[in-house]
Amino acid sequence: MKASLKKIAGLIDQLIRTDNFPQTIKPDYLREAVIDYPVRGGKRLRPALMAWCCEAASGDPAATLHAAAAVEVFHNWTLVHDDIIDRDLTRRGAPTCHKALAAKLGEKFKLNAADAERAGADFAILAGDLQQAWASELLLKSVQDGVSTPIVAALLANMHKLADNELISGEALDVEFSLRPADTITIAEVERMIYLKTGALLRFAAESGAMIGSGDPDPAAPLTATLGRFASLAGMSFQLRDDFLGIFGATEFGKPIGSDLREGKATIILAETLKRANASDRAVMLGLLRRDAYSQADVEEARRIMIESGAAASVERRIADLGDECRTLLMTIPNGDGRRKLLEFNDYLAERTI
């Protein structure tokens, strides 16, 4: 799987760097912002998932090239907007899009700090909008990879349903939860939000690969539906692990350790902690939310409460259970290299530490 992931990542990197869509974007600093996140790299898991599902459906993974780049660019515009909403300062070890633009525009136009921040956010929103358009164009270019027009039309329709409607609805729920007291948000509500915000895009990637591989434009076709269900559950596993690492990670792996606490993010591990902790620790945990800054001692205190309450162990059990359910689904699809890679992918999601 790792060798295949590296190969796919290289192909996606090359396509994103050479695609002509960004070339005519003006001003230049907006074009640079549009390209920035997509070329920073990342795991490229969604493009790989699409290619492996295509292979599992007896197709040629090369036929997913533009569609796989589309799902990666789509993912990146959601990160740009998410970073604005969360007021994050770094992404993948570098300034977030809105912060980088604020610095650039502040210097270029001699703006005060407040005006530079506002301009940076404004142009980052536009950069995300352009990335969303770029993703649609890349998907249309799938015809260059031999994908039939009916399949491309079906992919676009599915993207609007899953990646646009459901994913953005999930983001809206996430924002709504930040307005509510943390102890009023149920685990079921958080799980629904995670499916929409994370699982829907992974489901789109899986279903797209299966549709391209099988030549069947129906996302409800048995194999496509099975792979879509697998991806939805894998998305839950991915996000649970992501949120776990957001507290227990050894290093920053994409966003600052403790940033979820700062934003009062509705995560399963937080909901489990507030449900399980004793009254004293529950009060301390609530007091640790939405601070402007966190010391290492603050993070260690949050970790202690999560461990002693049993929330951390509960989340790890949930991740393991999801992995088992995913594995059961994958064993129902035809045996071959595609299934083998998906099984390895499933194990990676459950066990990753970065």
C-alpha positions as CSV (number, residue, x, y, z in Angstrom):
1,M,0.0,0.0,0.0
2,K,2.7,2.5,0.9
3,A,4.5,2.1,-2.4
4,S,1.2,2.6,-4.2
5,L,0.4,5.6,-2.1
6,K,3.7,7.2,-2.9
7,K,3.3,6.6,-6.6
8,I,-0.2,8.1,-6.6
9,A,0.9,11.1,-4.5
10,G,3.6,11.7,-7.0
11,L,1.2,11.6,-9.9
12,I,-1.2,13.9,-8.2
13,D,1.5,16.4,-7.2
14,Q,2.7,16.6,-10.8
15,L,-0.8,17.1,-12.2
16,I,-1.7,19.8,-9.7
17,R,1.5,21.6,-10.3
18,T,1.1,21.6,-14.1
19,D,-2.7,21.9,-14.5
20,N,-3.6,25.1,-16.4
21,F,-6.7,26.2,-14.4
22,P,-4.8,28.5,-12.0
23,Q,-2.7,30.2,-14.7
24,T,-5.2,33.0,-15.5
25,I,-6.1,33.9,-11.9
26,K,-5.5,37.4,-10.9
27,P,-4.1,39.1,-8.8
28,D,-0.9,37.1,-8.6
29,Y,-1.1,36.7,-4.8
30,L,-4.5,35.2,-5.2
31,R,-3.2,32.7,-7.8
32,E,-0.4,31.7,-5.4
33,A,-2.9,31.2,-2.6
34,V,-5.0,29.0,-4.7
35,I,-2.0,26.7,-5.5
36,D,-0.5,26.9,-2.0
37,Y,-2.3,24.2,0.0
38,P,-2.6,21.7,-2.9
39,V,1.1,21.8,-3.6
40,R,2.1,21.5,0.1
41,G,1.6,17.8,-0.2
42,G,-0.2,15.9,2.5
43,K,-1.1,12.3,2.7
44,R,-3.1,12.1,-0.6
45,L,-5.3,9.5,1.0
46,R,-8.4,10.5,-0.9
47,P,-6.9,10.2,-4.3
48,A,-5.4,6.8,-3.3
49,L,-8.7,5.6,-2.0
50,M,-10.3,6.4,-5.3
51,A,-7.6,4.6,-7.3
52,W,-7.8,1.5,-5.1
53,C,-11.6,1.4,-5.3
54,C,-11.3,1.6,-9.1
55,E,-8.9,-1.3,-9.0
56,A,-11.2,-3.2,-6.7
57,A,-13.9,-2.7,-9.3
58,S,-11.7,-4.3,-12.0
59,G,-10.7,-1.0,-13.5
60,D,-7.5,0.7,-14.4
61,P,-6.4,3.1,-11.6
62,A,-4.8,5.4,-14.2
63,A,-8.3,6.3,-15.3
64,T,-8.9,8.1,-12.0
65,L,-6.0,10.6,-12.4
66,H,-8.0,13.8,-13.0
67,A,-10.9,12.7,-10.7
68,A,-8.4,11.9,-8.0
69,A,-6.7,15.3,-8.3
70,A,-10.2,16.8,-8.2
71,V,-11.0,15.2,-4.8
72,E,-7.6,16.4,-3.4
73,V,-8.2,20.0,-4.6
74,F,-11.7,19.9,-3.2
75,H,-10.4,18.7,0.1
76,N,-8.0,21.6,0.2
77,W,-10.6,24.3,-0.3
78,T,-12.4,23.0,2.7
79,L,-9.2,23.3,4.7
80,V,-8.7,26.9,3.6
81,H,-12.2,27.8,4.8
82,D,-12.0,25.6,7.9
83,D,-8.8,27.4,9.0
84,I,-10.5,30.8,8.7
85,I,-13.4,29.6,10.8
86,D,-11.2,28.0,13.4
87,R,-8.7,30.9,13.3
88,D,-5.8,28.5,13.0
89,L,-2.4,29.9,12.5
90,T,-0.5,27.0,10.9
91,R,-1.3,24.2,8.4
92,R,1.2,21.5,7.6
93,G,4.0,23.4,9.3
94,A,3.5,26.7,7.5
95,P,1.2,29.7,7.9
96,T,-2.5,29.1,7.1
97,C,-3.8,30.6,3.9
98,H,-5.5,33.6,5.5
99,K,-2.4,34.3,7.7
100,A,0.0,34.1,4.8
101,L,-2.2,36.5,2.8
102,A,-2.6,38.8,5.7
103,A,1.2,39.2,5.9
104,K,1.5,39.6,2.2
105,L,-1.3,42.1,1.8
106,G,-0.3,44.0,4.9
107,E,3.2,44.6,3.5
108,K,2.0,45.3,0.0
109,F,-0.6,47.8,0.9
110,K,0.8,49.2,4.1
111,L,-2.2,48.0,6.1
112,N,-2.6,48.1,9.9
113,A,-2.9,44.8,11.6
114,A,-6.7,44.7,11.8
115,D,-7.1,45.6,8.1
116,A,-4.5,43.1,7.1
117,E,-6.2,40.3,9.0
118,R,-9.5,41.2,7.3
119,A,-8.0,41.4,3.9
120,G,-6.2,38.1,4.4
121,A,-9.5,36.3,5.4
122,D,-11.4,37.9,2.5
123,F,-8.9,36.7,-0.1
124,A,-8.6,33.3,1.5
125,I,-12.3,32.9,1.1
126,L,-11.9,33.7,-2.6
127,A,-9.0,31.3,-2.9
128,G,-11.2,28.5,-1.5
129,D,-14.0,29.4,-3.9
130,L,-11.6,29.1,-6.8
131,Q,-10.2,25.8,-5.6
132,Q,-13.8,24.5,-5.5
133,A,-14.2,25.6,-9.2
134,W,-10.8,24.0,-10.0
135,A,-12.0,20.7,-8.6
136,S,-15.0,20.7,-10.8
137,E,-12.9,21.4,-13.9
138,L,-10.5,18.6,-13.0
139,L,-13.4,16.3,-12.7
140,L,-14.6,17.3,-16.2
141,K,-11.1,16.6,-17.5
142,S,-11.6,12.9,-16.6
143,V,-12.7,12.4,-20.2
144,Q,-9.0,12.8,-21.0
145,D,-8.3,9.6,-18.9
146,G,-10.9,7.6,-20.9
147,V,-13.8,8.1,-18.6
148,S,-17.1,8.2,-20.5
149,T,-19.3,11.3,-20.5
150,P,-22.2,9.5,-18.6
151,I,-19.8,8.5,-15.9
152,V,-18.4,12.0,-15.6
153,A,-21.9,13.4,-15.4
154,A,-22.7,10.9,-12.6
155,L,-19.5,11.9,-10.8
156,L,-20.4,15.6,-10.9
157,A,-23.9,14.8,-9.6
158,N,-22.5,12.7,-6.8
159,M,-20.0,15.4,-5.9
160,H,-22.8,18.0,-5.5
161,K,-24.7,15.6,-3.3
162,L,-21.9,14.3,-1.1
163,A,-18.9,16.7,-1.3
164,D,-21.0,19.9,-1.6
165,N,-24.3,19.4,0.2
166,E,-23.4,16.9,2.9
167,L,-19.8,18.0,3.6
168,I,-20.8,21.7,3.9
169,S,-23.8,20.7,6.1
170,G,-21.3,18.9,8.3
171,E,-19.1,22.0,8.6
172,A,-22.2,24.1,9.4
173,L,-23.1,21.7,12.3
174,D,-19.5,21.9,13.5
175,V,-19.8,25.7,13.6
176,E,-23.2,25.5,15.3
177,F,-21.7,23.2,18.0
178,S,-19.1,25.9,18.8
179,L,-22.0,28.2,19.7
180,R,-23.5,25.7,22.1
181,P,-22.3,24.8,25.6
182,A,-20.0,21.8,25.2
183,D,-22.0,19.7,27.7
184,T,-25.2,19.9,25.7
185,I,-23.8,18.2,22.6
186,T,-24.5,14.5,22.4
187,I,-22.2,11.8,21.1
188,A,-24.8,10.9,18.4
189,E,-24.8,14.5,17.2
190,V,-21.0,14.5,16.9
191,E,-21.0,11.2,15.0
192,R,-23.5,12.6,12.5
193,M,-21.4,15.7,12.1
194,I,-18.3,13.6,11.5
195,Y,-19.9,11.5,8.9
196,L,-21.0,14.6,7.0
197,K,-17.8,16.6,7.4
198,T,-15.3,13.8,6.9
199,G,-17.0,10.6,5.8
200,A,-18.9,12.2,2.9
201,L,-15.8,13.2,0.9
202,L,-14.2,9.8,1.5
203,R,-17.4,8.2,0.4
204,F,-17.4,10.3,-2.8
205,A,-13.8,9.2,-3.5
206,A,-14.6,5.6,-3.0
207,E,-17.8,5.6,-5.0
208,S,-16.1,7.6,-7.8
209,G,-13.4,5.0,-8.1
210,A,-15.9,2.2,-8.2
211,M,-18.0,4.0,-10.8
212,I,-15.0,4.6,-13.0
213,G,-13.7,1.1,-12.6
214,S,-17.0,-0.7,-13.2
215,G,-18.3,1.6,-15.9
216,D,-21.6,1.8,-14.0
217,P,-22.8,5.3,-13.2
218,D,-25.2,4.2,-10.5
219,P,-23.8,4.9,-7.0
220,A,-26.3,2.4,-5.6
221,A,-24.8,-0.5,-7.6
222,P,-23.9,-3.2,-5.0
223,L,-20.1,-3.0,-5.2
224,T,-20.1,0.8,-5.4
225,A,-22.5,1.0,-2.4
226,T,-20.3,-1.4,-0.4
227,L,-17.2,0.6,-1.0
228,G,-19.1,3.8,-0.2
229,R,-20.2,2.3,3.1
230,F,-16.7,1.2,3.8
231,A,-15.4,4.7,3.1
232,S,-18.0,6.3,5.3
233,L,-17.0,4.2,8.3
234,A,-13.3,4.7,7.5
235,G,-14.0,8.5,7.6
236,M,-15.3,8.1,11.1
237,S,-12.2,6.1,12.1
238,F,-10.0,8.7,10.4
239,Q,-11.6,11.6,12.3
240,L,-11.7,9.9,15.6
241,R,-8.0,9.2,15.3
242,D,-7.4,12.8,14.1
243,D,-9.1,14.2,17.1
244,F,-7.3,11.8,19.4
245,L,-4.0,12.9,18.0
246,G,-5.1,16.5,18.4
247,I,-4.7,15.9,22.1
248,F,-2.3,13.0,22.4
249,G,-0.1,13.4,19.4
250,A,3.6,13.6,20.0
251,T,4.0,16.5,17.6
252,E,1.9,18.8,15.5
253,F,0.6,16.7,12.6
254,G,-1.3,19.3,10.6
255,K,-2.7,21.7,13.2
256,P,-1.4,22.8,16.6
257,I,-1.8,20.3,19.5
258,G,-4.6,21.6,21.7
259,S,-6.3,23.7,19.0
260,D,-9.5,21.7,19.4
261,L,-9.6,22.8,23.0
262,R,-9.1,26.4,22.1
263,E,-12.0,26.3,19.7
264,G,-14.1,24.2,22.0
265,K,-14.5,21.7,19.2
266,A,-17.2,19.1,19.4
267,T,-15.2,15.9,19.3
268,I,-16.1,12.4,20.4
269,I,-13.3,12.3,22.9
270,L,-14.5,15.6,24.5
271,A,-18.1,14.4,24.5
272,E,-17.0,11.1,26.1
273,T,-14.9,12.9,28.6
274,L,-17.8,15.2,29.7
275,K,-20.1,12.2,29.9
276,R,-17.7,10.0,32.0
277,A,-15.7,12.4,34.2
278,N,-16.5,13.0,37.8
279,A,-18.0,16.4,38.7
280,S,-14.7,17.9,39.7
281,D,-12.8,16.8,36.6
282,R,-15.8,17.7,34.4
283,A,-15.7,21.3,35.7
284,V,-11.9,21.4,35.1
285,M,-12.4,20.1,31.5
286,L,-15.0,22.7,30.8
287,G,-12.7,25.4,32.2
288,L,-10.0,24.3,29.8
289,L,-12.1,25.1,26.7
290,R,-11.8,28.2,24.6
291,R,-8.7,29.7,26.1
292,D,-6.5,32.0,24.1
293,A,-3.4,30.0,24.7
294,Y,-2.4,26.7,26.2
295,S,0.6,25.7,28.2
296,Q,2.0,22.2,28.2
297,A,0.6,21.8,31.7
298,D,-2.9,22.6,30.3
299,V,-2.6,20.0,27.7
300,E,-1.3,17.4,30.2
301,E,-4.3,18.2,32.5
302,A,-6.7,17.6,29.6
303,R,-4.9,14.3,28.8
304,R,-5.1,13.2,32.5
305,I,-8.9,13.8,32.7
306,M,-9.5,12.0,29.4
307,I,-7.4,9.0,30.5
308,E,-8.7,8.7,34.0
309,S,-12.4,9.1,32.9
310,G,-12.0,6.3,30.5
311,A,-12.8,8.5,27.5
312,A,-9.5,7.9,25.8
313,A,-9.8,4.1,26.0
314,S,-13.4,4.3,24.9
315,V,-12.4,6.2,21.7
316,E,-9.6,3.8,21.0
317,R,-12.1,0.9,21.3
318,R,-14.5,2.7,18.9
319,I,-11.7,3.1,16.4
320,A,-10.9,-0.6,16.7
321,D,-14.6,-1.6,16.3
322,L,-14.9,0.6,13.2
323,G,-11.8,-1.1,11.7
324,D,-13.4,-4.5,12.3
325,E,-16.6,-3.4,10.6
326,C,-14.7,-2.0,7.6
327,R,-12.7,-5.2,7.3
328,T,-15.9,-7.3,7.3
329,L,-17.3,-5.1,4.5
330,L,-14.1,-5.4,2.4
331,M,-14.1,-9.2,2.7
332,T,-17.3,-9.2,0.7
333,I,-15.7,-7.6,-2.4
334,P,-13.7,-9.6,-5.0
335,N,-10.2,-10.6,-3.9
336,G,-7.3,-8.9,-5.6
337,D,-4.8,-6.1,-5.3
338,G,-7.5,-3.5,-4.9
339,R,-9.0,-5.3,-1.9
340,R,-5.5,-5.9,-0.4
341,K,-4.6,-2.2,-0.6
342,L,-7.9,-1.2,1.0
343,L,-7.4,-3.7,3.8
344,E,-4.0,-2.2,4.5
345,F,-5.5,1.3,4.3
346,N,-8.0,0.3,6.9
347,D,-5.3,-0.9,9.2
348,Y,-3.3,2.3,8.7
349,L,-6.3,4.5,9.6
350,A,-6.8,2.6,12.9
351,E,-3.1,2.6,13.9
352,R,-1.6,5.9,12.6
353,T,0.3,8.1,14.9
354,I,0.7,11.1,12.6
